[in-house]
Amino acid sequence: MLLKKEIVEHDAILAIWEITETVDELFDLLDLDPFVIAETAQFTAEKRRLEYLAVRVMLNQVLGEKKTIAYEPTGKPYITDRSYEISITHTGRYAAIILHPTRRLGIDIERIAERVMRVQSKFLSGDELAYVDQAAAKTQLALMWSAKEALYKIVQQVEIDFTTDFHIAPFKPYLEGTMHAQETKTPAAEQFDMSYRVYPEFVLVWTVK
């Protein structure tokens, strides 16, 4: 079920889907596309099939026409007719995409859960850990994890170390806002504005460059 479709910065299209359908219902919405059937046959887990199908149904509904998603050798998704750049994410019952005709994109959705508290030192530097607001730590850490995942998708470099190659400037978490980040993996050392939203079950972070 499409929860949201909106235009965000630089006229990018953002959409969120709640996976309430069965595999068969999603197949029906895709008119039993032979390419999709062949692709999903490779997945043993139903959860993975649901995520795969939901993203493709969402894309077709958002654009109002049938599109096909394939993957670069690096794992980066692309639309085969190259009409849009695309970034994809999913967690639990939710999936999201962001689209733009030409700009680079990164998006990530993460559940607000205890797990992120246990692994915070694996993706944050000491400086980043020092400014986490303990009163809102679970949400802030989810946002920071999601931001670094979105950066990973847009930077497209191998062997990234989240603690040393991606840096998030201090911020206070609100229901929505912007984080400022920088990558130091490449000579360009690009800076990014990371938009975010906080929902009851998950956080969503995206960037358009």
N, C-alpha and C positions, 0 to 999 in steps of 0.2 A: 504494500500500500504506500503510495507516494505521500510523504508527510509534508514535504516542502520543496518548492522550486522557486528560486529567486535570482535576481541579478545582483552581483556583488561588485567589488572594485574592478576597474578596467573592463567592465561589461562581461565579466566571466559569469557562467551559469553554474549555480550551486544547487544540488538536489540531495534530499535525504529520503531513504526508503525504510519502512519497518517491514521486516519479513514475517508476514502473517500467513502467507500462502504455503501450500504443499508443493513438492517438486512437480507433480502432475499439473497443478494449477498454473505454475509458472511456465511450464512447457506449453500449455495451451495458449498463454498470452504471447508466446513467441512463435505460434503457428507451427510447432514441431519442426523448427529449423534443423535440417540435416547436419549442418556444421556444428551447431550447439549440441545436438544429441551425441555426435562423435566425441566432442570435447568432454562432455560430462561423463561419458562412459569410462574415462580414465580415473575418475574420483571414486574412492571407496567409501568415504564419509559423506553421509547425507548433508551434514552442515556445510561442507565445502560445495556440494551441488547447489544447495539453496543460495549460498552467497553468490556463486557464479551466475546462476540464472537471474537472481534478483537485480544484479547490476545491469544485465543486458535488457531486462524488461524496463527498468528505470530509464536507461539511456534512450530506448526507443520511444517511450512515453514523453520524455522531456523534449526530445527533438521532433516528435511527430512523424518520424519515418524510421525505417529499419536501418540499423547500422551494425557492423561487425567489429568486434574487438579482437585484436591479436596481440602478440607479445614479442618484443625485441629479445635477442639472446641474453641481455642483461636482466630480463624480467619486466622491463618497462612496458606498460600497456600502450597501445595506439589504436586509433580507428583506421580501418584499412583503406578508406577513401581519402584519408588525411584531411577531412573537412574540419576537424577540431583536434587540438591537443586535449588529453584527458589524464586525470589522476583519479585513482580508485581507492576506497578504503572500506573495511567492514569490521564489526565486532559484535558478537552475540546476535541479537535480533535486528541489528541496524546496519545499513550500508549507505555510503555517500559517494558522490562523484562531483568533480568540478571540471568545467569545459571552457575552452577559449580557442578561437580560430588560430591564433599565432603565439600567444604568450606561454612561457614555462609555468608549470603548476605543481603544487604539492598539497596533499590533503591527508588528514589522519583523524580517525575517530577512536576513542579509547573509553572503556568502561571506568567509572569511578569505583575502585575496588582496593582492598587491602594489599593486593599483590604489588602495586606500585610502591607502597611504603617499604616493602621488604627488599626491593631491588634498586632503590633510589641511588645508591652509590655506584651502581653499574652504568648509569647514564648521565649523572650530574657531576660537575667538578666540585671541589671544595668551596669555591667562591659561590657557586650556585646554591649549594646546600645551605650555606650560611644565611641566605636571605629568605629561605622558605618560611612562610608564616605558619607556625605550628597550629594555630587555631583553625586554619583552612588547609592543612597540609595535604590531605588526600586529594582534594580538588586541584590544588596548585601543582602537585607532583604529576597528576594525570595530564594537566595542560602542558607541562614542560616535556614530559615523555612524548605526548602527541606532537608537539612542536618539532621535536628533534626527528621524529619519524617523517613528518611532512618535509623537513629540510633534506633528509636522506633521499626522498623521492625526487626533489627538484634539483639537487646538486649532482646526482647520478655519478658518484665516484665509488670505487670499490675500496674495501678495507677502511671504512670509516670508523673512527673511535668517537662515540658520542660524548665522552667526557672531555676530550682534548680538541676535537675538530669542529664541534658546534658549541656556540656560546649564546646564552639567553640573558639579556640585560635584566636587572632587578625590576619586578613589577608586582602589583597587588592584584590578586584575582577578583574579578567581578563576574556578573552573569554574562557579559560580553565585553570585548575590548580588543586591544592590540598589544602584542609582545614584539620586542625588537630583538633580532638575532643576527649572528654573523657566523659564517663558515671560515675556517682557516686551513682547510684541506687543500685548496687550490691557490695558485698565485694571485688570482683575482680577489680573494678574501671578500667575497660579496656579503652585503648586508641585506636583510629581509625584514619586511613588516609581516608579522604573523597574526592574522585575525582569528579570534576565537569566540566560541559560544559554550556556555555551560548549561546542560540539560539535567533533569533529575537523575538519569541513569548513566549519562556519558558526557564527554567533552568532545568538541569538534574544533580542529585547527586547520587553517588553510593559508596558502600564500600564492600570490600571482606576481610574476616577475616579468 
